[in-house]
Amino acid sequence: MPKASEEARTQILATVREFVRRDVTPVASQHDEAGPYPSDLVDKMAEMGLFGITIPEEYGGLGLDYTTYAMVFEELARGWLSLTGPIGTHSILSYAINKYGTEDQKREWLPKLASGEMRAGLALTEPGSGSDVASLRTTAVRQGDHFVVTGNKLFITNGRRGNVFMLLARTDPDPSSSHRGISAFIAEKGPGFTAGRDLDKLGYRGVDTSELVFQDYRVPAGRVIGLQEGQGFYQVMDALETGRINIAARAVGVATAAFEAAIQYAQKRVTFGRPIAERQAIQFMLADMATKIQAARLMTYDAAAKKDSGERFDLEAAMAKLFASEMCAQVTMDAMRVHGGYGYIKDLPIERYYREAPLMIIGEGTNEIQRLVIARNLLKKYQV
């Protein structure tokens, strides 16, 4: 991945900040509370090229690096976390096609993904299969030049509004094949592939999270990613590592918004004749919040920089996701404490930040899984 020029990075970040300031922040709480899908905002993101941040320019994308990608997600999350969903899950399929797809697949799909003409998602999680990806039960049975897919997926961002998905299904019926029997498909909605119920969520509202239903859905054999059957597990695990960078960046963005609200409020709120910002207890909280945010930000950028340089970054991505998400949960709670009762009511966005924080602990692999990834890497690194 080529490093973005400072000019290109500065330009896209300035554009995103202005978009958030002008179009997102004034309506975020309204969208989050009422739940209407923010079609106008998502369409504007497509016009800005955000659906193709890391897609190479030769395929119609911006061709930017993953450090810039992380910075964009941070800025969007500061305005409203939910807006990161449509492009975050979209980037999983884009990444997989760009890295593992055939040249024909790249030419067919990447330009449409880069423009936002096609809105993508990841059809991975199932009602009985989450962290244990190898146990997924959706099947894809070869019939001539097609596969017939049967199964259900759950917790799918873009499930209703998306129209093409990275679909993981078992192509080897032998139970002993485990993860080696899983293939990844470029699956476009059509007969036999529908969105089921939409899920009502604690936070991350306004964007769709749905069930997907496959009933004798036929997908051409030519849409197996890279035309490589049995490689889906490895392809999606690789793609999810990049997803952990954007989850960490989202956590930094939400925490930053909560901190900024808290430090501004602390300077205005007067108790016993003095702003609470002059109280040492509040100052200590603000100092700890800012320090944790900066540490998480640097860890996120470090993981992104390793990805950009072509180095292995699974350890750094897992550490960044783990630390940033746990930090976000603590910072949003501390911001609520600074606000007192005002932080608990919907007049201010603090309670929304607090509801949004758990998503990052769960998304792109729970933090318990991140700890396993980290521990395994450390044991290899320090093997005696």
N, C-alpha and C positions, 0 to 999 in steps of 0.2 A: 504494500500500500504506500504510494508516494506521500511524502510529507506535504501538508498544505502550506502554501506560501502565507506569510504573515498578513499580506494584503487580502487574500481570499478569506482567511479565517476571520480577520477583523470585519470584513464586509458582511459575511453571513451572520456573525454573532450580533452585529449592530442591527441587521434586518430583523433577526429573531427577537431581540430585546424590544425594538419598537413595536413589533407585532404584539408581543405580550402586553406591553404597556398600554397600547391603544385599543386593542381588540379583545384581549383575553381577560385581564384583571377585572375590568368593569362588569363582566358578565359571568365570571367563573362560579361564584356562589349560587347565582340564579340557576345556571345549568346543572350544577351539582345537586341542588335541592329539588328542582322540578323534574330533572332527568331527561329532557329532550336531547336527542343526539345533536351535537354541534356541527351540523353539516357545513355551515358557512365557514367555520373556523378550520375544519379539516380540509375543505376545498382551497382555502387560502394557503395552507401549508403545502398543498400540492403545487400551487402556483409558484411558491417560493422555492420549489425543488427539494423539499425536505423528505419526500418519499424516496429520493435517490441520492441521499447524502454521500454514501460510500460506493455507489455503483459507478464504474469507470465512465469517463466522459465519452468513450467510443460507443457506449451503449445508451447514451442520453442522460447519464447521471452527473452529479457535481464532482465526483471523483475525489472527495476529501478524505483525510485520514481519520483514524479512530479517536485521536485526541480532540479534534474538532467535533466529531460525532458526539463525544461525551459532553463537551461544552454546550452543544446545542440542546441536548437532553436536560442538562442542568438548568438552562435558561427557561425552557418550556415548563419544567416542573415547578419552578419558582412561581409561575403564573397559575398553572392548573395542571396537576399531575395527570389527569385523565387524557389530556392532549398528547401525552407521550405514547399512549397505548397504540393508536392507529399506525404510527410509524415505527414503534419499537418492535412489535410482532411482525410487521411488514418486512423489516430488515432481516429477519431470520431467513425467510425464503430467498430474498435477494442475495444474501451472503452465500447460501448453499448453492444456488444456481451459478453464481459467479465463480465460486471456488471449485465445485464438483461437476457442474453441468457440462454437457457437450457444447460445441460451438453453435450448433443449430439451436439448442435450448437457450443459450445466451442471447442469440439474435432474435429469437421469437419472443422471449419473456422479459428480458431486462429493460428494454426501452419502455414497455407498457408499465412495468413496475416503477421505473424512474419517474415517469410523468404523473403517476397516480391514477392513470386510466384503469389499471388493475389495482385493487386493494387487497393485500395479502394477510394471511394469518398462519398460525402454527397449530395443526391438528395433531396433538401429541397426547395430552392428558386424557385419561379415561375414568369412568366412575370407580373402577377398582385398580387403577394404575396411575400413580403420580411419580413419586421419586424413583420407584422401581420401574424404570422404563422397559426393561427387558420382559416384564410380565404383561405387556399390553396384549389385548385379545382381538382387536380388529384384524380381520383377515382379508387378504387379497389373493384370489385364486385365478391362475392363468387360464384363459380361454381364448385360444388363437392369438390374435394380435392385441387383445385387451386383458386387463385384470378386472375381476368382479369383486368389489369391496363390500364387506358387511361388518357393521359395528357401530359403536357410539363413542363420541368424544365429549369432554366436559371441561368447563372453565376456559372456554376459547375466546380470547379477545378478538374483536372484529368478526365474531362468529356469524352475526346476522348481516352486517354491512360489507364484510369482505366477500370477494368473489373468486379468489384463488388461494390455495393453502398448501403448505408443506405437510403432506399427509404421511404419517408413519403407520404401516400396517405389516402384519406378519405374512410373508410370502412362502415361508417354509413351515408346513404344518407339523413337523416333528417337534414335540415339546422340548427335546434335548437341544434343539438348535439355539434356544435362548435368544440373546441379542444378535447372534449371527443370522437369525432367520428374519430379520426386520429390514424392510426396504422403504425408501423415501420416494414419494410421488409428487409431481406438480399436479394438484387436483383442482380443477375448475368446477364451480357449482353447475349442476345440471340435473337431469332426471336421476333420481335415486340418492341425491346428495342435498339435504335440506338442513336448515337451522331449526332446532327444536325450541325448547323454552329458554327464555332469557332469565338470568339469575339476578336476584335483588341483593346488592352488596352493601357492606358497611361503609366503604369509601370507594374511591376510583369509580365514581358514578358518572352518568352522562354518556359513557361509551359502553357499547354492548359487550357483555360476557355471556356466552351462550353454550347450549348443548348443540352438537352436530350429530346428525343421524345419517348413516349410510345403509341403504337397503338395495342390494343388488346394483350398486353404482358401478358403472363401467368407465374405466380410465385407460387410455391407450398405453400399450407397453412402452411406447416411445417417450412417455412422460416419467419413467423411472429416472430419478436424477442421476445424470452421468451414465445412464443405461447400465448401472451396476446394482444388480439385485443383491440383497443381503448386506449392503453397506449403509443402510439408513441409520442404524444406531450410531455409528461413528460420525456420520455427517451431521446429525442433529446435536450430538454432544459437542462437536466443534463449534457449531453455530451458537449453541447456548452459552459458550464461553464469552463470545462477543456480547451476547445478551446480558451477561452479568456486569459488563462494563456499563451498559446503559441503565441497568437497575441501580448500580452504585451511584451513577450520576443523577438519577432521579431522586435518590435519597438525599444527596447533597443539596439539590434544588429545593426540595420541600423543607428541609431543615433550615436552609438559608432564609427562606421566606418566613418561617416561624421565628427565627432569631431576630430578623430585622423588625418584625412586628413587635417583638418583646422589648427590644432596646429603645424603640421609639416610644412605646407606651410607658416604659419605666421613667423616661424623662418628662412625661406629661402628667403622670399620675402622682398626685400630692397626698401624703398622709402625715398627720401630725405636723403640718406646716412645712414639709420638705418633700421634694420629688423622691420617689422610692429608688431612683437610680443613685441617689446619694447614700443609700443604705448598703453597708458592707455585704450583707447576706445576698442582696440582689446583684451587686457587682461581682461577687464570686460566681454566681450562677451564669451571668452573662459571659464572664471570662472563660469558664469551662465550656459553654456552648460554642463560642467562637473558635476555641482551640480544637475541639472535636471536629467541627465542620471543616476547618482547614486541613486537619490530618486526613480526614476522609477524602477530601478533594484531591490532595496530593497522591494518596494511594490509588485513586481512580485514574488520575492522569498517568501515573507510573505504569499501571496495567495497560492502558491504552497505548502508551509509548512503546512498550514491549511488543504489543501486537503490531504496531506500525513498523517496527524494526525487523519483524519476521522472527523474533525470538519466541520461545514457548512462554505463555503467559497465563496458563491455567491456575498456577499457584497465586499469582498476583491478582487475577480477576476474582478468585474465590475469597481472598483476603479482603479485597476492596468491597465486594458485595456484602460480606459478613459484617465488617466493621461499619461501613456506611449505613447499612439498614438498621443495625442495633443503635447506632448513634442517632439516627433520625427519630426512632421511637423515643429515646431519652430526651432529645432536644425539644420535640414537640410537646412532650409532657411538661418540661421545664418552662417552656413558653406559656403554657396554660397556667402554671403556678404563678408566673410573674403577673399575668393578667387577672388572677383571682377569679371571681364570679363572672366577669366579662368574658373570660376565655372559654367558659362553658356554654355560652349561649350562641345562637346562630347569627347574631348581629355582626359578629366579627369572624374572620376566616380561621381563627386559631383552632376551633373544634374540628374544622375540615382537615387541617393539616394533621391533627391527631388521629383522625379516622383514616387518613391516607397512608400513614406510616407503616401499618402492618403489611401492606401489599409487598413492600420491598423485602420484608423478612421471609415471605413465602415464595414470591415470584422467582422464576428462572432457577429453581432448586432451593428448597428450604435451607435455612441456616444450619440445620443439623447435617445436611448433605455437604454444605460448604466446609464444615469442620472436618468431615471425613476426607474430602478432597485435599484440604490443607495438610492434615495429619499424614496422609499417604505420601504426599510430595515431600514433606519434611523427613519422613523415615527413609525415603530413598536418598535424599540429599545428605543425611547424616548417618548413613548405614555404617555399622562397625563390623 
